[in-house]
Amino acid sequence: MKHLPPLPSPRLTPLAAALIAVIIAVPVGTLLGVLF
């Protein structure tokens, strides 16, 4: 079997996804607040 690189910890993945969602949502929310 090939040795795979270690997977990120189960706690890190949802945290990273939430962080990315916040980074995306903040500018979008700001733009919507300015436009509307």
PDB file of N, CA, C and O in Angstrom:
ATOM      1  N   MET A   1       0.839  -1.203   0.000  1.00  0.00           N
ATOM      2  CA  MET A   1       0.000   0.000   0.000  1.00  0.00           C
ATOM      3  C   MET A   1       0.873   1.253   0.000  1.00  0.00           C
ATOM      4  O   MET A   1       1.951   1.277   0.593  1.00  0.00           O
ATOM      5  N   LYS A   2       0.391   2.275  -0.667  1.00  0.00           N
ATOM      6  CA  LYS A   2       1.129   3.545  -0.678  1.00  0.00           C
ATOM      7  C   LYS A   2       0.892   4.285   0.633  1.00  0.00           C
ATOM      8  O   LYS A   2      -0.192   4.234   1.214  1.00  0.00           O
ATOM      9  N   HIS A   3       1.919   4.962   1.071  1.00  0.00           N
ATOM     10  CA  HIS A   3       1.784   5.744   2.306  1.00  0.00           C
ATOM     11  C   HIS A   3       1.178   7.102   1.965  1.00  0.00           C
ATOM     12  O   HIS A   3       1.781   7.902   1.251  1.00  0.00           O
ATOM     13  N   LEU A   4      -0.007   7.346   2.480  1.00  0.00           N
ATOM     14  CA  LEU A   4      -0.680   8.623   2.219  1.00  0.00           C
ATOM     15  C   LEU A   4      -0.214   9.655   3.225  1.00  0.00           C
ATOM     16  O   LEU A   4       0.141   9.304   4.351  1.00  0.00           O
ATOM     17  N   PRO A   5      -0.209  10.920   2.839  1.00  0.00           N
ATOM     18  CA  PRO A   5       0.126  11.973   3.807  1.00  0.00           C
ATOM     19  C   PRO A   5      -0.920  11.985   4.912  1.00  0.00           C
ATOM     20  O   PRO A   5      -2.076  11.635   4.673  1.00  0.00           O
ATOM     21  N   PRO A   6      -0.531  12.381   6.111  1.00  0.00           N
ATOM     22  CA  PRO A   6      -1.486  12.381   7.225  1.00  0.00           C
ATOM     23  C   PRO A   6      -2.658  13.316   6.939  1.00  0.00           C
ATOM     24  O   PRO A   6      -2.478  14.436   6.460  1.00  0.00           O
ATOM     25  N   LEU A   7      -3.851  12.835   7.241  1.00  0.00           N
ATOM     26  CA  LEU A   7      -5.034  13.655   7.021  1.00  0.00           C
ATOM     27  C   LEU A   7      -5.144  14.702   8.121  1.00  0.00           C
ATOM     28  O   LEU A   7      -4.687  14.476   9.242  1.00  0.00           O
ATOM     29  N   PRO A   8      -5.748  15.848   7.809  1.00  0.00           N
ATOM     30  CA  PRO A   8      -5.977  16.843   8.864  1.00  0.00           C
ATOM     31  C   PRO A   8      -6.906  16.274   9.928  1.00  0.00           C
ATOM     32  O   PRO A   8      -7.737  15.409   9.648  1.00  0.00           O
ATOM     33  N   SER A   9      -6.757  16.761  11.127  1.00  0.00           N
ATOM     34  CA  SER A   9      -7.583  16.238  12.224  1.00  0.00           C
ATOM     35  C   SER A   9      -9.056  16.517  11.943  1.00  0.00           C
ATOM     36  O   SER A   9      -9.375  17.522  11.308  1.00  0.00           O
ATOM     37  N   PRO A  10      -9.961  15.652  12.401  1.00  0.00           N
ATOM     38  CA  PRO A  10     -11.400  15.849  12.130  1.00  0.00           C
ATOM     39  C   PRO A  10     -11.916  17.192  12.640  1.00  0.00           C
ATOM     40  O   PRO A  10     -12.887  17.731  12.108  1.00  0.00           O
ATOM     41  N   ARG A  11     -11.265  17.730  13.672  1.00  0.00           N
ATOM     42  CA  ARG A  11     -11.745  19.006  14.215  1.00  0.00           C
ATOM     43  C   ARG A  11     -11.306  20.178  13.341  1.00  0.00           C
ATOM     44  O   ARG A  11     -11.951  21.226  13.322  1.00  0.00           O
ATOM     45  N   LEU A  12     -10.204  19.991  12.619  1.00  0.00           N
ATOM     46  CA  LEU A  12      -9.643  21.109  11.852  1.00  0.00           C
ATOM     47  C   LEU A  12     -10.457  21.388  10.595  1.00  0.00           C
ATOM     48  O   LEU A  12     -10.623  22.540  10.194  1.00  0.00           O
ATOM     49  N   THR A  13     -10.962  20.325   9.977  1.00  0.00           N
ATOM     50  CA  THR A  13     -11.648  20.512   8.695  1.00  0.00           C
ATOM     51  C   THR A  13     -12.910  21.371   8.813  1.00  0.00           C
ATOM     52  O   THR A  13     -13.042  22.326   8.047  1.00  0.00           O
ATOM     53  N   PRO A  14     -13.842  21.089   9.727  1.00  0.00           N
ATOM     54  CA  PRO A  14     -15.020  21.958   9.857  1.00  0.00           C
ATOM     55  C   PRO A  14     -14.630  23.377  10.262  1.00  0.00           C
ATOM     56  O   PRO A  14     -15.273  24.343   9.851  1.00  0.00           O
ATOM     57  N   LEU A  15     -13.583  23.499  11.062  1.00  0.00           N
ATOM     58  CA  LEU A  15     -13.144  24.824  11.484  1.00  0.00           C
ATOM     59  C   LEU A  15     -12.627  25.611  10.288  1.00  0.00           C
ATOM     60  O   LEU A  15     -12.935  26.794  10.137  1.00  0.00           O
ATOM     61  N   ALA A  16     -11.843  24.957   9.440  1.00  0.00           N
ATOM     62  CA  ALA A  16     -11.328  25.617   8.242  1.00  0.00           C
ATOM     63  C   ALA A  16     -12.474  25.984   7.300  1.00  0.00           C
ATOM     64  O   ALA A  16     -12.466  27.062   6.705  1.00  0.00           O
ATOM     65  N   ALA A  17     -13.452  25.100   7.162  1.00  0.00           N
ATOM     66  CA  ALA A  17     -14.596  25.380   6.297  1.00  0.00           C
ATOM     67  C   ALA A  17     -15.386  26.578   6.822  1.00  0.00           C
ATOM     68  O   ALA A  17     -15.823  27.429   6.047  1.00  0.00           O
ATOM     69  N   ALA A  18     -15.566  26.639   8.140  1.00  0.00           N
ATOM     70  CA  ALA A  18     -16.284  27.767   8.727  1.00  0.00           C
ATOM     71  C   ALA A  18     -15.504  29.062   8.538  1.00  0.00           C
ATOM     72  O   ALA A  18     -16.084  30.114   8.272  1.00  0.00           O
ATOM     73  N   LEU A  19     -14.182  28.976   8.678  1.00  0.00           N
ATOM     74  CA  LEU A  19     -13.351  30.168   8.508  1.00  0.00           C
ATOM     75  C   LEU A  19     -13.445  30.681   7.077  1.00  0.00           C
ATOM     76  O   LEU A  19     -13.564  31.885   6.848  1.00  0.00           O
ATOM     77  N   ILE A  20     -13.392  29.763   6.116  1.00  0.00           N
ATOM     78  CA  ILE A  20     -13.509  30.158   4.702  1.00  0.00           C
ATOM     79  C   ILE A  20     -14.886  30.765   4.443  1.00  0.00           C
ATOM     80  O   ILE A  20     -15.004  31.757   3.724  1.00  0.00           O
ATOM     81  N   ALA A  21     -15.922  30.171   5.026  1.00  0.00           N
ATOM     82  CA  ALA A  21     -17.281  30.688   4.829  1.00  0.00           C
ATOM     83  C   ALA A  21     -17.396  32.109   5.369  1.00  0.00           C
ATOM     84  O   ALA A  21     -18.038  32.961   4.755  1.00  0.00           O
ATOM     85  N   VAL A  22     -16.772  32.360   6.522  1.00  0.00           N
ATOM     86  CA  VAL A  22     -16.814  33.708   7.100  1.00  0.00           C
ATOM     87  C   VAL A  22     -16.053  34.685   6.209  1.00  0.00           C
ATOM     88  O   VAL A  22     -16.517  35.799   5.968  1.00  0.00           O
ATOM     89  N   ILE A  23     -14.889  34.269   5.721  1.00  0.00           N
ATOM     90  CA  ILE A  23     -14.089  35.147   4.863  1.00  0.00           C
ATOM     91  C   ILE A  23     -14.860  35.504   3.596  1.00  0.00           C
ATOM     92  O   ILE A  23     -14.747  36.622   3.094  1.00  0.00           O
ATOM     93  N   ILE A  24     -15.644  34.557   3.079  1.00  0.00           N
ATOM     94  CA  ILE A  24     -16.434  34.823   1.876  1.00  0.00           C
ATOM     95  C   ILE A  24     -17.675  35.646   2.213  1.00  0.00           C
ATOM     96  O   ILE A  24     -18.051  36.544   1.460  1.00  0.00           O
ATOM     97  N   ALA A  25     -18.309  35.339   3.343  1.00  0.00           N
ATOM     98  CA  ALA A  25     -19.592  35.958   3.674  1.00  0.00           C
ATOM     99  C   ALA A  25     -19.446  37.420   4.078  1.00  0.00           C
ATOM    100  O   ALA A  25     -20.340  38.224   3.813  1.00  0.00           O
ATOM    101  N   VAL A  26     -18.336  37.774   4.714  1.00  0.00           N
ATOM    102  CA  VAL A  26     -18.183  39.157   5.193  1.00  0.00           C
ATOM    103  C   VAL A  26     -18.160  40.161   4.040  1.00  0.00           C
ATOM    104  O   VAL A  26     -18.931  41.120   4.076  1.00  0.00           O
ATOM    105  N   PRO A  27     -17.310  39.988   3.012  1.00  0.00           N
ATOM    106  CA  PRO A  27     -17.342  40.961   1.901  1.00  0.00           C
ATOM    107  C   PRO A  27     -18.669  40.937   1.137  1.00  0.00           C
ATOM    108  O   PRO A  27     -19.152  41.980   0.697  1.00  0.00           O
ATOM    109  N   VAL A  28     -19.256  39.745   0.981  1.00  0.00           N
ATOM    110  CA  VAL A  28     -20.538  39.653   0.271  1.00  0.00           C
ATOM    111  C   VAL A  28     -21.617  40.388   1.058  1.00  0.00           C
ATOM    112  O   VAL A  28     -22.404  41.138   0.481  1.00  0.00           O
ATOM    113  N   GLY A  29     -21.659  40.177   2.373  1.00  0.00           N
ATOM    114  CA  GLY A  29     -22.634  40.861   3.206  1.00  0.00           C
ATOM    115  C   GLY A  29     -22.428  42.370   3.189  1.00  0.00           C
ATOM    116  O   GLY A  29     -23.389  43.139   3.203  1.00  0.00           O
ATOM    117  N   THR A  30     -21.153  42.787   3.158  1.00  0.00           N
ATOM    118  CA  THR A  30     -20.860  44.214   3.104  1.00  0.00           C
ATOM    119  C   THR A  30     -21.345  44.815   1.789  1.00  0.00           C
ATOM    120  O   THR A  30     -21.931  45.898   1.766  1.00  0.00           O
ATOM    121  N   LEU A  31     -21.091  44.094   0.688  1.00  0.00           N
ATOM    122  CA  LEU A  31     -21.545  44.592  -0.617  1.00  0.00           C
ATOM    123  C   LEU A  31     -23.069  44.677  -0.667  1.00  0.00           C
ATOM    124  O   LEU A  31     -23.627  45.656  -1.164  1.00  0.00           O
ATOM    125  N   LEU A  32     -23.736  43.649  -0.153  1.00  0.00           N
ATOM    126  CA  LEU A  32     -25.210  43.674  -0.152  1.00  0.00           C
ATOM    127  C   LEU A  32     -25.715  44.816   0.717  1.00  0.00           C
ATOM    128  O   LEU A  32     -26.705  45.465   0.377  1.00  0.00           O
ATOM    129  N   GLY A  33     -25.043  45.066   1.832  1.00  0.00           N
ATOM    130  CA  GLY A  33     -25.456  46.159   2.711  1.00  0.00           C
ATOM    131  C   GLY A  33     -25.278  47.508   2.036  1.00  0.00           C
ATOM    132  O   GLY A  33     -26.072  48.425   2.248  1.00  0.00           O
ATOM    133  N   VAL A  34     -24.227  47.630   1.215  1.00  0.00           N
ATOM    134  CA  VAL A  34     -23.982  48.901   0.529  1.00  0.00           C
ATOM    135  C   VAL A  34     -24.953  49.077  -0.639  1.00  0.00           C
ATOM    136  O   VAL A  34     -25.489  50.166  -0.848  1.00  0.00           O
ATOM    137  N   LEU A  35     -25.176  48.005  -1.395  1.00  0.00           N
ATOM    138  CA  LEU A  35     -26.013  48.120  -2.588  1.00  0.00           C
ATOM    139  C   LEU A  35     -27.483  48.246  -2.224  1.00  0.00           C
ATOM    140  O   LEU A  35     -28.220  49.006  -2.853  1.00  0.00           O
ATOM    141  N   PHE A  36     -27.911  47.503  -1.208  1.00  0.00           N
ATOM    142  CA  PHE A  36     -29.341  47.513  -0.879  1.00  0.00           C
ATOM    143  C   PHE A  36     -29.548  48.268   0.412  1.00  0.00           C
ATOM    144  O   PHE A  36     -30.681  48.400   0.875  1.00  0.00           O
TER     145      PHE A  36
END
